[in-house]
C-alpha cells in the first residue's frame, strides 16, 4: 500500500510541475449503467486543453521504457473516446503520458504523445454495443478474458456471469 501511495505522490509532483488541473470525470450513460473515466490531469496551452495520464513505474522499467504501455494506452484511449462522444469535445485529440520512475528523489519525467488509434476506437464502440445488447437481451459478448483474474476481467460488472460454469 505504501508503494501505491508513493506512486501517487510522485504523479502529483509531475502534474504540479506542468501546472495541470484535475479534470472532471467523464461519463457515458447506457440505461442505468455509467461508463466513467477520470483522467489524472489536463493542461491548457494556447487556449487548447490536453489530457494527461501520469504513471509511476519501477526505476528498472522506466529506464527501458520507449513508448507507453499497451494497457495504459487503452486507459487514455478510453478517455479520448469518451470525450469524442460529447456534443462538443472539450479536449484535443492528442493527449500525453507522463511516466515517472519510483525510487527517485527528484523524478525525471518521460512524456509520450498519444492519439486514439482507429482500432481502439472500434474496440470501445464494440464494447459499448456489447453492453447495450446485454442490457437489452441478456446476451453476453464473446469472452476475451482467459480467467476472472485477468486484468480486463477484474473490474468487469459481469465477470461472475461470464465465468459461471
Residue pairs with C-beta under 8 A, 6 or more apart in sequence:
3 102
6 56
6 102
7 56
7 102
8 56
10 56
10 100
10 102
10 104
10 107
11 40
11 54
11 55
11 56
11 98
11 100
13 100
13 107
14 54
14 98
14 100
14 107
14 109
15 40
15 41
15 52
15 54
15 98
17 109
18 41
18 43
18 52
18 98
19 43
20 40
20 41
20 42
20 43
20 52
21 41
21 42
21 43
22 40
22 41
22 42
23 38
23 39
23 41
23 42
23 51
23 90
23 91
25 36
25 37
25 38
26 36
26 37
26 38
26 39
26 79
26 82
26 83
26 86
27 34
27 35
27 36
27 37
27 82
28 34
28 35
28 82
28 85
28 128
30 128
30 131
30 132
30 135
31 132
31 135
33 131
33 135
33 157
35 82
35 128
35 131
37 75
37 78
37 79
37 82
39 51
39 52
39 53
39 76
39 79
39 95
40 52
40 53
40 54
40 98
41 51
41 52
41 54
42 49
42 50
42 51
42 52
42 91
43 49
43 50
43 52
44 50
48 92
49 90
49 91
49 92
50 91
50 92
50 94
50 95
50 96
51 76
51 79
51 80
51 83
51 91
51 95
51 96
52 95
52 96
52 97
52 98
53 72
53 75
53 76
53 79
53 95
53 96
53 97
53 98
54 97
54 98
54 99
54 100
55 69
55 72
55 97
55 98
55 99
55 100
56 99
56 100
56 101
56 102
57 65
57 99
57 100
57 101
57 102
58 101
58 102
58 103
59 101
59 102
59 103
59 104
62 99
62 100
62 101
62 102
62 110
63 101
65 99
65 110
67 112
68 76
68 97
68 99
68 112
68 114
71 151
72 97
73 114
73 117
73 120
74 120
74 123
76 95
76 97
76 114
77 114
77 116
77 117
77 120
77 121
77 124
78 124
79 95
80 91
80 93
80 95
80 114
80 115
80 116
81 116
81 120
81 121
81 124
83 89
83 90
83 91
84 93
84 116
84 121
93 115
93 116
94 113
94 114
94 115
95 113
95 114
95 115
96 111
96 112
96 113
96 114
97 110
97 111
97 112
97 114
98 109
98 110
98 111
99 109
99 110
99 111
99 112
100 107
100 108
100 109
101 107
101 108
126 141
127 141
130 140
130 141
133 139
133 141
134 140
134 141
134 158
140 158
140 161
140 162
143 162
143 163
144 152
145 152
145 153
145 156
145 159
145 162
147 153
147 163
148 159
148 160
148 162
148 163
153 159
153 162
153 163
156 162
